[in-house]
Amino acid sequence: MLLRSLLVLIASAFLAHGSLPASHDMLPDDKSSYVKLEVRGTLFHQSSISYIRTNDSSFPETKLVVKLERNEDKNPALDRYLQELNGKPVVANGFLDCRRIGQEPGVIYMYLTSESQIERPKKSESE
């Protein structure tokens, strides 16, 4: 009985190993790979930098700050828009700045290039 169980276990391991792709097969083939974020939280400013304060939906006690990185500092329309949203709930979409992962504990960096990436949530979403 023990021998049969061992044979089944070994055969299962070989079959499972044969069906799993090698780690290099899981890498994307093209150079257009990215990580896209959607963040829901409260917009605030510290100095001239905009942030979104949020928390993990599964672990509400875990606080997270998303720093909005700007490609261009001279965008007065975006500056005014961000000032209007200060202290309000927002939903922002953008790309993760992977170069800065782990630079500051609890802070994620997201690229923000235009007003269309950040908006107030709909009434039904914020309730």
C-alpha positions in Angstrom: 0.0 0.0 0.0 2.8 2.4 0.9 4.6 1.6 -2.3 1.5 2.3 -4.4 1.0 5.7 -2.7 4.6 6.6 -3.3 4.3 5.7 -7.0 1.1 7.8 -7.4 2.8 10.7 -5.6 5.9 10.5 -7.9 3.7 10.1 -11.1 1.6 13.1 -10.0 4.7 15.2 -9.5 6.1 14.4 -12.9 2.8 15.1 -14.6 2.4 18.4 -12.8 6.0 19.5 -13.6 5.5 18.7 -17.3 2.4 20.8 -17.6 3.8 23.9 -15.8 5.5 26.5 -18.1 9.1 27.4 -17.3 9.4 30.8 -15.7 11.0 32.3 -18.8 7.9 31.3 -20.8 5.7 33.4 -18.6 7.6 36.7 -19.4 5.9 38.9 -22.0 7.3 38.8 -25.5 6.8 42.5 -26.4 8.2 45.6 -24.9 4.8 47.2 -24.2 4.4 45.6 -20.7 3.2 47.8 -17.9 1.3 47.9 -14.6 -1.8 50.0 -14.6 -3.3 51.2 -11.3 -6.8 52.4 -10.3 -6.8 54.1 -6.9 -9.8 55.2 -4.9 -9.2 57.5 -2.0 -8.9 61.2 -0.8 -6.8 63.7 -2.7 -4.5 65.9 -0.6 -1.5 68.1 -1.1 1.8 68.5 0.7 3.9 71.3 -0.6 3.4 71.2 -4.3 3.0 67.4 -4.5 -0.4 65.7 -4.8 -1.2 62.4 -3.1 -4.1 60.1 -2.7 -4.7 58.6 0.7 -6.4 55.2 0.7 -6.4 51.8 2.4 -6.5 48.2 1.4 -10.1 47.0 1.0 -9.3 43.6 2.5 -7.4 45.1 5.4 -8.9 48.5 6.2 -6.3 49.2 9.0 -3.5 49.1 6.3 -3.0 52.7 5.1 -1.5 53.5 1.7 -0.4 56.7 0.0 -0.2 57.1 -3.7 2.1 60.0 -4.9 1.0 61.4 -8.2 4.1 61.8 -10.3 3.9 64.5 -13.0 5.7 64.2 -16.4 5.4 68.0 -16.8 5.5 70.6 -14.1 4.1 73.4 -16.2 0.5 72.3 -16.7 -1.6 75.0 -15.1 -4.9 73.4 -16.1 -4.0 70.2 -14.3 -2.7 72.2 -11.3 -6.1 74.0 -11.0 -8.0 70.8 -11.3 -6.0 69.1 -8.6 -6.5 72.1 -6.3 -10.3 71.9 -6.9 -10.3 68.2 -5.8 -8.2 68.8 -2.7 -9.8 66.9 0.3 -12.4 65.2 -1.9 -12.8 61.5 -2.8 -11.3 60.7 -6.2 -10.7 57.8 -8.5 -7.3 58.0 -10.4 -6.0 55.8 -13.2 -2.4 55.6 -14.3 0.8 53.6 -14.6 3.0 52.5 -11.8 6.4 54.1 -11.6 8.3 50.8 -11.1 11.6 52.6 -10.5 10.4 53.8 -7.2 9.0 50.6 -5.7 10.1 50.4 -2.1 11.7 53.9 -2.1 9.3 55.0 0.7 7.4 52.5 2.9 3.7 52.7 2.3 4.0 54.9 -0.8 3.3 54.0 -4.4 4.1 56.3 -7.3 1.7 56.7 -10.2 2.2 58.8 -13.3 -0.3 61.5 -13.8 -0.3 63.4 -17.1 -3.8 64.8 -17.6 -7.1 65.7 -16.0 -8.8 62.7 -17.6 -6.9 60.3 -15.3 -8.5 61.6 -12.1 -12.2 62.2 -11.4 -14.8 62.3 -8.6 -16.6 59.0 -8.1 -20.2 58.7 -9.2 -22.8 59.1 -6.4 -23.6 55.4 -6.4 -19.9 54.4 -6.1 -19.2 56.7 -3.1 -22.1 55.5 -1.0 
